[in-house]
Amino acid sequence: MPHGLCKADEIIYVTTAGGPYISDYGFGYIKDLAQNYLGIPKATLIKAEMLDVEGCNADEIVEKVILEL
């Protein structure tokens, strides 16, 4: 169990992706580090994905993510 190298209660990971976002890589790694090594109990992912896919409106996708916050 970590001794809490940081006094944060939460880490927020914000990312964008041109296609589908696979959270196992970037967010999964950061979440694992935060919870298992830094003692930060809560990890939250905020993502806007599919931004470069034909037929998807990047501005609308980003706006939707912002409104959901």
C-alpha positions as CSV (number, residue, x, y, z in Angstrom):
1,M,0.0,0.0,0.0
2,P,1.4,3.4,-0.9
3,H,2.2,5.9,1.8
4,G,0.7,8.7,-0.2
5,L,3.4,10.7,-1.9
6,C,0.8,13.2,-2.9
7,K,-2.1,14.7,-1.0
8,A,-4.4,14.8,-4.0
9,D,-7.8,13.0,-3.8
10,E,-8.3,12.8,-7.5
11,I,-6.4,12.8,-10.8
12,I,-8.1,13.9,-14.0
13,Y,-6.8,12.7,-17.3
14,V,-7.9,14.7,-20.3
15,T,-7.3,13.4,-23.8
16,T,-8.4,13.6,-27.4
17,A,-8.3,11.0,-30.2
18,G,-8.8,11.0,-33.9
19,G,-10.4,7.6,-33.7
20,P,-11.7,5.3,-31.0
21,Y,-9.8,5.8,-27.7
22,I,-8.5,2.7,-26.0
23,S,-8.1,3.6,-22.3
24,D,-5.8,0.7,-21.4
25,Y,-2.8,2.6,-22.6
26,G,-2.5,6.2,-21.5
27,F,-5.3,6.4,-18.9
28,G,-4.8,2.9,-17.6
29,Y,-1.1,3.6,-17.0
30,I,-1.7,6.9,-15.3
31,K,-4.6,5.5,-13.2
32,D,-2.4,2.6,-12.0
33,L,0.4,4.9,-11.1
34,A,-1.9,7.3,-9.3
35,Q,-3.7,4.6,-7.3
36,N,-1.0,2.1,-6.6
37,Y,2.1,4.3,-6.2
38,L,1.0,7.8,-5.4
39,G,-1.9,7.0,-3.2
40,I,-4.5,9.0,-5.2
41,P,-7.7,7.1,-4.8
42,K,-9.8,8.5,-7.7
43,A,-8.8,8.7,-11.3
44,T,-11.2,10.2,-13.8
45,L,-11.0,10.1,-17.6
46,I,-12.3,12.9,-19.8
47,K,-12.0,12.1,-23.5
48,A,-13.1,13.4,-26.9
49,E,-12.7,10.7,-29.5
50,M,-13.5,10.1,-33.2
51,L,-12.4,13.7,-34.0
52,D,-10.7,12.7,-37.4
53,V,-13.3,10.3,-38.6
54,E,-15.2,11.3,-41.7
55,G,-18.8,12.0,-40.9
56,C,-18.1,13.0,-37.3
57,N,-18.2,16.6,-36.4
58,A,-15.2,17.3,-34.1
59,D,-16.6,20.6,-32.8
60,E,-19.9,18.9,-31.8
61,I,-18.0,16.1,-30.1
62,V,-15.8,18.4,-28.1
63,E,-18.8,20.6,-27.2
64,K,-20.7,17.5,-26.0
65,V,-17.8,16.4,-23.8
66,I,-17.6,19.9,-22.3
67,L,-21.4,20.1,-21.6
68,E,-21.2,16.7,-19.9
69,L,-18.7,18.0,-17.4
